[in-house]
Amino acid sequence: MSTFKDKIKEASKSLRSNVVLALDLMDHDPANLYEKCAGTLESVTPYICALKLNRPLVLRLCLQERIKNLVKLAHDHGLATIMDAKLNDVAHTNLAIALQYFDAGFDAIIASPFVGWEGGLDSLFLEASHRDKGVILLVHMSHKGATEGYGQTVIDPVTGEGRPQFMIFAEKAVAWGADGAVIGATHIEQIAAARKVLHGKVPIYSPGVIAQGGSPVEAVKAGADYLIVGRAIYDSPDPAASARSIRDQVSSALTT
Ligand code: BMP
């Protein structure tokens, strides 16, 4: 049985990139939005290992038609696919949403650990594992206000001690068998701290590079396994050159 962790690792190895493209194109004329997305994706496929799509794009393009085609296009190029659904509901609703994305072909889905296990994410993890799909958890988001929730100090219900929320989420990611942990590249210390818990078990996905101020090189040096990159690629005058440059910066940082 191959897990999502293995699938993206293989894609990353054979395509020699750890860049996940966040194809969040939204402002284009709806009449040619699909063509714009497909064209951007095809131009950068030599430099990325996975495609991440978000909810605004799904709402615009319709899950059953053009989104399915984009997912297929990514798979045809050997890429892994991630649906950024940020699931955050009770179990049966999370499952109903996730199944639609899994049926549309996505390999993994992003969910929020704030809803907890029992009656929150339990059914999702179970069903994902039956279908060889991945669940990636938000462990510390990239925006400034993320410190209010993910960075708050909470009393650990097990030990009674005050601890950062994101470290508890990192431990849950390991305990629940998550396929990935999202930690913003804008929070380098948190990547390094969470890595101590996650390393070798749950890969770190880091969004927030360049357009949000994070450094791709610093993020991977701190422990990020994959970088999630949107505007720095798709808003660039030459998306392929930008994707290649980010990939190359990161691989040379890892080898020096
Ligand atoms: P950009 O590189 O354009 O900033 O895009 C980052 C992508 O990662 C967006 O799709 C955003 O929704 C997502 N993301 C994020 O920026 N921070 C997080 O903490 C979690 C995310 O999924």
Residues whose N, C-alpha, C, O or C-beta is under 5 A from the ligand:
A	BS01	BMP	A22 D24 N54 H140 M141 S142 H143 G184 P207 G208 V209 A211 Q212 I228 V229 G230 R231 A232
